[in-house]
Amino acid sequence: MITVIIKSQSGSIAGFEAFGHAYSGEAGHDVICAAVSAILQTAYLGLSELLKLPVGVSIDEGEDNEMLLVLEHDLAPELREKADIILNTMRLGLLSAALNGSEYLKIVETEV
């Protein structure tokens, strides 16, 4: 199972941690894994490349297949608003994927 922990602070998503494997299909044909990877990578690219935000990210493609992303918490209000749009879109995409594959994907939302 893939677990994604979405970490919020003061009403905004501050980052996330994702780990595990879906095992919903053969390697290379696992649509849940592909969907989650695409959603998380797109959020990261939107933050780092589109908004040019300093994003702390760690990706370990080993056995646990872990990704950790942390945003700075003192962003200017206009950048925070744009980051919120990207991260809330990521959240919606993950929740949608979980509806279609709840036995393979767990979303946990927590306040930090």
N, C-alpha and C positions, 0 to 999 in steps of 0.2 A: 504494500500500500504506500502511496505517496502521501506525505503529510506536509501541508503548507501552514505555517504559523504566521499570521498577519499581525504585526505589532503596531498598535496605535498609541498616540500620545496627544493629549489635548484636542481630540476630535479629528486628528489627521493621521494617516498611515506613516509611521516612522521607518518602517522596513519590514522585511519578511525573512523567514527561514524555511527552506524546502528540503526535504530529504526522503529517501526511499525509492522504491520501484513499484510501478503499477502491476506489472505482469499480466496485463489484459490481452496480450497477444505475443506472438513470437518476436524475438529481437528484430528491430527494423520495421515491425508491423504493429507496434503497440500504440494505438491511437490516443489513449489517455495520456501516456507518457509524452508523446509528441505534442499534444495539445498543451499540457502543463508547461513543457519546456518552451514552446513558442510564446505562450502568454508571459512567462516570467522574463524571458530574454527580450521580448518586445518592450516590456516595462522598463527594464534596465537600459536598453538602447534609447528609449524616449527620454529618460532622465539624464543620461550621460551624454548622448550625442545631440539630441534635439534641444534640450534645455541647458546643456553644458554645466550640469550640476556636479559638484564633487560628491561622488557616490562611493561609499565603501562597499566593495563586493568581493566575495570569496566563492570560488567555484571548485568543487572537488568531484571529479567524475569517477571516483573510485567506487568501492563497494556500496557506500551509502548514498552516492550520487547527490551530494549536498550543495545547495546554493544559499548564501547568506548575503543580504543587501541591507545597508543602513544608510539613511539620509542624515545630513547634518540637521540639527533641530533649530538652528537660528537662521533659517532662510528668510530672505526678504519676503514680505507678504505677497507680492505679485508672483514670485517664483514658487512660493508655497502653494498658492492657488493652482498654478499650472501643474505642479507635482501631484497635487491632490487629484486632479482630473485624470492624469495618467495612472496613478495607483488605484484609484477607485474603479477605473475601467478594467484594470488587471483583476481586482477583486471580483467584479461582476463576471468576467470571463471564467475565473476559477470556480465561482459558485455555479455557473451554468454547466461547466464540465463535470462538477461533482454531482449535479442532478442526473446526468446521463451515465455516470460511472461511480456511484456512491460506494460501491464495494472496493474501488481501486483508489479513491481520492478522498482525503479527509482535510477539511478546512477548519482551522482553529483561529479564532480572533481573540486577541488579548490586549489589555491596556498595560503599557509600561511606564 
